[in-house]
Amino acid sequence: SRVKVMPSQSLADFQSRLAEVQQLLDAHSALTRLRRAEAATAGGVPDLQNIGQFVQNLVTPPGRGRPAEVHALNSAAIALLSAHLQGFIVDLYKEVAIGTLTGRVRDVEAVVGTANLRGNPNFDNITKLFASLGYPGILDGMSWQRMSNAQLKGKLRSFNELRNQIVHGASSTVTKAQVSNYLSVFTSLAHRLDAKMRTQVHGVTGQYPWPAA
């Protein structure tokens, strides 16, 4: 039977933290429903017909668009996703360092301490970070269904550009669809990067840095 591979602790933590991003998306939907419901009762106490419309608007999933009331939620979700993605990259780097260097260098923490762990999670920074442990080009060739390697590089680039605009106060348009797409892409990226580093550490050391199930 096929062996089920356990995620690293880094990936498990990342998956838990992504729930916070999803909460913002859920709040987006709830707030949009509320605004529609309020609009249905504008002008005074609703009659029975308006009550029916109020309930319908409250339970109907919001459509596409960018209401002013929810724009801040979309921007916050992008900033939060960026922070959690960077946290995952750093945590995974540390797990890979421990798995690779334990018993081979005197002080693993000293090696980790020399790495640049503050850069945004863009293609070059992720690549350089793992290359510092002897794993070059970890994102090269990474792709999956409907996501070529060139598209992945483009997603990382556009995401970081959007994140920088948000945190530096520049005017930017952020939709819920964008947040959902980035959330999906980076969830897939994290799973594939996690599995790839597990295999590569095994290739170097003969041992897996985190076990199978």
C-alpha positions, 0 to 999 in steps of 0.5 A, a space after each residue: 500500500 502507498 505510504 502516507 507522508 506526514 507533513 512537516 511541523 512547518 506545514 501543519 502550522 501553516 495550514 492552521 494559520 491559513 484558517 485566519 485568512 479564511 476567516 477574513 474571507 468569511 467575514 467579507 461574505 457576511 458583511 456583504 450579506 449584511 449590507 444587502 440586507 440593510 439596503 432591503 430595509 432602507 426607508 423605515 420599518 420593513 413590511 412583510 414583503 421587505 422582510 422576505 427580501 431582507 432574509 433572502 439577501 442575508 442568506 444569498 452568497 454575495 456576488 462579484 464586486 468590491 464593496 467599499 465596506 469589505 475592501 479593507 478585509 481583502 487587503 488585510 487578508 493579503 497582508 496576513 497571507 504574506 506573513 504566514 507564507 513567509 513564516 512557513 518558509 522560515 520554519 521549513 528552512 529551519 527544519 531542513 537545516 536541522 535535518 541536514 546539518 545535525 551531526 555534521 556541523 558543531 552548531 546548527 543554530 549558528 548556521 541558521 543565524 547567518 541566513 537572511 530570514 527577513 525577505 518577502 516570500 518572493 521567488 528569488 528570496 525563497 531560492 536563495 534561502 534554501 540554496 544557502 543549505 546546499 539545495 539550489 533551485 528548489 522552485 525550478 520546474 515546480 508546477 501542477 495542473 493549470 499552474 506552470 512554473 512560469 505562472 507560479 513565478 508570476 503569481 509570486 511576483 504579482 502577490 509580492 507587488 500587491 502586498 508591498 502596495 498594501 503595506 506601504 499605503 499605496 492605492 490598490 484594488 483587491 478583490 475577494 477572488 484574488 485573495 481566494 486564488 492566492 490562498 489556493 496557489 500558496 496552499 498547493 505550493 506549500 505542500 509541494 515544497 514540503 514534500 520536495 524538501 523531505 525527499 531532497 534531505 533524504 537524498 543527502 543524509 539518507 534519513 527523512 527530516 520528518 517521518 511518514 505516517 
